[in-house]
Amino acid sequence: MGLIEIVVTVCTLANAGACREEHLKFADAGSTTQCAMMAPPYIAKWVDEHPKWTAVRWRCQYPDRSRAI
C-alpha cells in the first residue's frame, strides 16, 4: 500500500494573501476522488492545531517521488 496526500492551501488569518501549501500524507486506501471526499475532518484537525491559519482549498494527489516523504 502506497501513500496519498491531501494538499491543502492555507492562508494566514491576519493576511489572506499570505498563503502556502501543506501536505498531509496518509496510507492510500482508494482513489484521489475518495481521498478528497474524506479530507474535511483531517483538514479541520490541522486548522484546529494551527489557529493562525485557515484552509481555502484542497486536492489529493499521489506524492511526488522526487520529493522527500
N, C-alpha and C positions, 0 to 999 in steps of 0.2 A: 504494500500500500504506500503510495507516494504522498506528497504534500500538496495542499492547495492554499492559497492565501486570499484574504479579504484585503483589498487595497482601499483604504479609507482616506478621503481628502478631508483634512481637519483645518479649521481656521481659528485664530485666537478670538476670544470674545471682545477683547479690547480693540482689535483692528481686524475687521473682516477681510481685509486684503492680504493679511499675513497668513498664508496657508502652506500646508505641506502634506505629503502622503505618509501614512503609517501602514505598515504591512503586518497583518495578523495572520500567522501561519497555523494550519491545522492539518490533521490527517485527512487525506482525500477520501470522502465517503460518497462521492457522487459527481455530478456534473457541475460546471461553473454556474449554471442556472439554479440548481438546487442549493449551492453554496450561497448565492445572492439572496435567495428566499429565506435561508436560515441565518443570515448575518445580523439582523437587527439586535438580538439580545447580546451578541458579542460586542457590537459597536456601542450599545448602551453601557455595557460594563466598562469599556475603555474610556468613554466620556465621563462616567462616574468617577473613575480613578484619575482623570486629568481634567479637573473642573475649570481650567482656564481656556479649554478648547471646546469646539463644537464640530460635529460631523456634518458635512454638507453634501457628500455623495460617496458612493462606494461601488466597487465592482469586484468580481472574483476572477482570479487567474491562476494558472499554474506557475510556480516560481521560476524565475529566470535562472537557468542552470549556471550562468556565468557569474551570478551574484552569490555572495556567501549567505548561507542559510542560518 
